[in-house]
Amino acid sequence: MFHRTSPSTGPTSPEVTGFHDPATGSIQYVVADPTTRECALIDTVLDFDPASARTTTTSAQAALDFVADQGLTVEWVLDTHPHADHLMASHWLKEQTGAPNAIGEKTREIAHLWSDYYNQHDIFDPDRDFDRLFAEGDSFKIGELDVRVMLSPGHTLGSITYVVGSDAAFVHDTFMQPDVGTSRADFPGGSSSQLYDSLMRILELPDDTRLFIGHDYPPVGDRKEPAWEATVKDHRENNPHLQGGTREAYMNIRDTRDAKLGLPDRMLYALQANLRAGQLPDPEADGHRYFKIPANKF
């Protein structure tokens, strides 16, 4: 996987390494305290081939190999939301590292919503499958770095942002890069109006805050390599979806764009696993695991 490190700028600033998954355009992160060398893994990918429904741990193992090479210790396994475009490696990483896994508390509501889509009302229990369900305003630490949780709905109703240390925020599927725009808001429970509010709140962070996004799909214009970091100031001044200046202008751009997008090819597989922290459905009598995919609902 292509990866790049954004260095720490001081003792309260995290060192951030992003790994780009070309199959889904997703970015997974290793976020390290430069003083204690403790770290968190954020939005790590469990590889999935939709043609064969086969999973592998290549991407997640790349993060663990990096952790070992850098002499880091994994303190948290974190996700920002139940992803629709890739399976999460949360459960597997918890088994490998012994670190607790966490996501936002509104994942409970997302699980309830999707239990109806799958017509399976006893398989999702976020309180069982995650060690911590974060609420708006919760705080914790990565090493000696303070982390604050912001509720950032719009892409999903339960997406959260992790504000880490003095100058980093992991903003998942809210912003794309400033030369692209913002993320879609048309999935069940999504809202372009709520996403606008989340974007505006993120832009209240200090100008030099590094915003680390969830996806990039190069090439974009003259840019051929994936990118995932820009500052609050960069987005405020250059993000094309924000130049209209009003909620209504933003919603028109976002809703018009979303109406032309198809579903991600992994979505109906991913939500069934991700609402269980990336665990596949339980084995059946023959020892194999089977996805249940709703037909003609989307």
C-alpha positions in Angstrom: 0.0 0.0 0.0 1.2 3.5 -0.8 1.8 5.4 2.5 3.0 8.8 3.6 3.9 10.2 7.0 2.9 13.7 8.2 5.4 14.5 10.9 4.7 15.7 14.4 5.3 19.4 14.9 5.8 19.2 18.7 5.0 17.2 21.8 1.3 17.8 21.5 1.1 17.1 17.8 0.6 13.5 16.5 2.7 11.8 13.9 0.3 10.6 11.3 0.9 7.9 8.7 -1.8 7.3 6.1 -2.1 4.2 3.9 -4.0 4.4 0.7 -6.1 1.4 -0.4 -6.4 1.6 -4.2 -9.3 -0.9 -4.4 -11.6 1.4 -2.5 -9.8 4.7 -2.3 -9.9 4.4 1.5 -7.2 5.8 3.8 -6.3 4.0 7.0 -4.2 5.7 9.6 -1.6 5.0 12.2 -1.7 8.0 14.7 1.3 8.1 17.1 2.3 10.1 20.2 5.9 11.1 19.4 6.7 11.1 23.1 5.4 7.7 24.4 5.3 5.9 21.0 1.8 4.7 21.7 -0.6 4.8 18.8 -4.1 4.3 17.5 -5.2 2.6 14.3 -8.1 4.5 12.6 -10.4 3.2 9.9 -8.3 0.2 9.0 -9.3 -1.9 6.0 -10.2 -5.6 5.9 -9.6 -6.5 2.2 -12.6 -7.9 0.4 -13.1 -9.2 -3.2 -16.7 -8.7 -4.1 -16.4 -11.2 -7.0 -15.5 -14.1 -4.8 -16.7 -12.7 -1.4 -13.2 -13.5 0.0 -11.5 -11.5 2.8 -7.8 -11.1 3.4 -5.9 -9.1 6.0 -3.2 -7.6 3.7 -4.0 -4.0 4.4 -4.5 -4.3 8.1 -1.2 -6.3 8.4 0.6 -3.5 6.5 -0.4 -1.2 9.4 0.7 -3.7 12.0 4.0 -4.2 10.2 4.6 -0.4 10.2 3.7 -0.3 13.9 6.3 -3.0 14.6 9.0 -1.4 12.4 8.5 2.0 14.1 8.6 0.5 17.6 5.0 1.6 18.4 2.4 0.1 20.7 -1.2 0.0 19.7 -3.4 1.6 22.3 -6.7 1.9 20.4 -8.4 0.5 17.3 -10.8 3.2 16.2 -13.4 3.7 13.5 -15.2 6.9 12.5 -18.4 5.2 11.3 -19.7 1.9 9.9 -18.2 2.2 6.4 -20.2 1.4 3.2 -17.3 1.0 0.8 -15.0 -1.3 2.7 -15.0 -3.9 5.4 -13.4 -2.7 8.7 -10.6 -4.7 10.3 -11.6 -3.6 13.9 -12.3 -7.1 15.3 -9.3 -8.7 13.7 -7.0 -6.0 15.0 -8.4 -6.2 18.5 -7.6 -10.0 18.4 -4.1 -9.3 17.1 -3.1 -6.4 19.5 -5.3 -6.8 22.5 -6.2 -3.1 22.2 -9.9 -2.0 22.7 -11.9 -1.1 19.7 -14.3 1.9 19.5 -16.8 3.7 17.3 -19.6 6.3 17.8 -22.6 5.6 20.0 -25.1 6.3 17.2 -23.9 3.1 15.6 -26.7 1.6 17.7 -29.2 3.6 15.6 -27.5 2.7 12.4 -27.6 -1.0 13.4 -31.3 -0.7 14.1 -31.9 0.9 10.7 -29.9 -1.7 8.8 -31.5 -4.6 10.7 -34.7 -3.8 8.8 -32.9 -3.7 5.5 -31.4 -7.1 6.1 -34.6 -8.4 7.8 -32.3 -9.7 10.6 -33.2 -8.3 14.0 -30.9 -10.3 16.2 -27.4 -10.1 14.6 -26.3 -6.5 15.4 -25.2 -5.5 18.9 -22.7 -2.7 18.9 -22.4 -2.8 22.7 -21.3 -6.4 22.3 -18.8 -6.0 19.5 -17.2 -2.7 20.4 -15.4 -1.9 23.7 -16.3 1.8 23.6 -19.2 3.7 21.9 -18.1 7.4 22.0 -20.6 10.2 22.4 -20.3 13.9 21.4 -17.7 15.6 23.7 -16.1 12.4 25.0 -12.4 12.4 25.5 -9.6 9.9 25.9 -5.9 9.7 25.3 -3.4 8.2 22.8 -0.3 8.1 24.9 -0.2 11.6 26.3 -2.1 13.2 23.5 -5.6 14.4 24.3 -8.4 13.2 21.9 -11.8 14.8 21.7 -14.8 13.3 19.9 -17.1 15.4 17.7 -20.4 14.1 16.3 -20.2 14.7 12.5 -23.4 13.3 10.9 -24.4 13.7 7.3 -22.6 10.9 5.5 -24.1 8.6 8.1 -26.2 9.6 11.1 -23.5 8.4 13.5 -20.2 9.5 12.0 -17.7 11.0 14.5 -14.5 13.0 14.1 -11.4 12.4 16.3 -9.6 15.7 17.2 -6.1 14.5 18.3 -3.6 16.7 20.1 -3.1 20.3 19.1 -3.3 20.1 15.3 -4.9 17.0 13.8 -8.5 15.9 13.1 -9.7 12.7 11.4 -12.7 13.8 9.5 -13.6 10.6 7.6 -16.4 11.0 4.9 -17.1 14.7 5.4 -14.5 16.5 3.3 -12.6 15.1 0.3 -9.4 16.9 -0.7 -9.8 20.7 -1.4 -9.5 20.1 -5.2 -12.4 17.6 -5.1 -15.1 18.8 -2.6 -17.0 16.8 0.0 -18.4 13.3 0.5 -21.8 11.9 -0.4 -24.8 12.2 1.9 -27.4 9.9 0.2 -27.0 6.7 2.2 -29.8 5.6 4.5 -29.7 8.0 7.5 -27.6 10.5 5.6 -28.4 14.2 5.1 -26.7 16.9 3.1 -28.1 19.5 5.5 -26.6 17.7 8.5 -23.3 17.3 6.5 -23.2 21.0 5.9 -23.4 21.6 9.7 -20.7 19.1 10.3 -18.4 20.7 7.7 -19.0 24.2 9.2 -18.2 22.9 12.7 -15.0 21.2 11.5 -13.9 24.5 9.9 -14.2 26.2 13.3 -11.0 24.3 14.3 -7.8 26.4 14.2 -6.6 27.3 10.6 -3.5 25.1 10.8 -5.3 22.0 11.9 -4.4 19.1 9.6 -7.6 17.5 8.4 -7.2 13.8 7.4 -10.0 12.5 5.2 -11.4 9.1 4.5 -11.0 8.7 0.7 -9.2 9.9 -2.4 -9.6 8.7 -5.9 -6.7 9.9 -8.1 -6.1 11.1 -10.7 -7.7 14.5 -10.1 -6.7 17.1 -12.6 -2.9 17.2 -12.7 -2.6 15.3 -9.5 -1.8 11.7 -10.1 -0.9 10.4 -6.6 -3.5 10.0 -3.8 -3.6 12.7 -1.1 -5.4 12.9 2.2 -4.1 15.9 4.2 -5.0 19.6 4.0 -5.5 22.3 6.6 -8.7 23.9 7.7 -7.5 27.1 5.9 -7.0 25.2 2.7 -10.5 23.8 2.8 -12.1 27.1 3.8 -10.4 29.0 0.9 -10.3 26.4 -1.8 -12.9 23.6 -1.4 -15.2 24.0 -4.4 -18.3 22.8 -2.6 -18.1 25.6 0.0 -17.7 28.6 -2.2 -21.4 29.2 -2.5 -21.5 30.4 1.0 -24.9 29.1 2.1 -26.5 25.9 3.2 -28.9 26.0 0.3 -26.1 26.4 -2.3 -24.2 23.5 -0.7 -27.2 21.2 -0.6 -27.9 21.9 -4.2 -24.4 20.9 -5.2 -24.3 17.8 -3.0 -27.8 16.5 -3.7 -27.4 17.0 -7.5 -24.1 15.1 -7.4 -25.5 12.3 -5.2 -28.5 11.7 -7.5 -26.0 10.5 -10.1 -24.0 8.1 -7.9 -24.5 4.3 -7.7 -24.0 2.3 -4.6 -20.5 1.2 -3.7 -20.0 -2.4 -4.9 -19.1 -3.6 -1.4 -21.9 -1.7 0.5 -24.4 -4.5 1.1 -21.6 -6.8 2.2 -19.8 -4.2 4.2 -22.6 -3.0 6.4 -23.5 -6.6 7.4 -19.9 -7.0 8.7 -19.1 -3.5 9.9 -22.1 -3.3 12.3 -20.3 -6.3 13.9 -16.9 -4.5 14.0 -15.9 -6.2 10.8 -16.9 -9.8 11.8 -18.4 -11.9 9.1 -21.8 -13.6 9.7 -21.6 -16.5 12.1 -20.7 -20.0 10.6 -23.6 -22.2 9.6 -23.9 -25.9 10.1 -21.4 -26.7 7.3 -18.8 -24.4 8.9 -19.0 -21.7 6.3 -20.2 -18.1 6.6 -22.8 -16.6 4.3 -23.8 -13.1 3.6 -27.5 -12.2 3.3 -28.0 -9.6 0.5 -31.3 -7.8 0.0 -32.6 -7.9 -3.6 -34.3 -5.0 -5.2 -34.3 -2.8 -2.1 -31.9 -0.2 -3.5 
